[in-house]
């Protein structure tokens, strides 16, 4: 247990205070090692995370959100250099985007390394990767390695921009909540599919088409019929 003051229960840990940050991160790392869930801050909203290589933990994440395997969670990594360890056949354009916008609001869908011992759901052999632009998140990822992370909310409810909001929705299904104060807001990352012949935007968020095309050729999403 840390000496931080809990909010909405004993599971929330203050990581804004250097005096309590280390022990809070220790708790989060230990919980992940036991196959439990944590909540962590990101540069968009709070996320609920699990060890990406523990299938039961990933299933627990989906269960906590009320989500099925047909909606696999993205994977957060701490550094762009991790890309080649998790993905294969990464196009040069996708590498250029990663170099330009990681850490930041870019999610890349790439082909997963077939040898990886993970089960994120019905991914079709792909994985969505992102390096968050949040110091606490990257410090944690530097200790844990890749984490399966989805927004910290029940499916169909608003994403949490505070640890307290995340607790109100996920409660005791999460072992440790890392409280870094309010996150920037509800604008999501921009998702680019790099698994086909061309790079294609699947969802606009933090990055617009102009910013992406300053780096490499990217196709806009097909307009709805």
Secondary structure, DSSP 4 states (H G I P E B T S, - for coil): --SSPPSSSTTEEE-SSHHHHHHHHHHHHHHHHTT--EEE--SSS-EEEEETT-HHHHHHHHHHHT--TTSPPEEE-S-GGGHHHHEES--HHHHHHHHHH-SSSEEEEEEEPTT-----SS-TTEEEEE--S-HHHHHHHHHH--EEEEESS-TTSPPPSSHHHHHHHHGGG-SEEEE-S--S-S---EEEE-SSSS-EEEE-SSS-HHHHHTTS--BPPPPP-
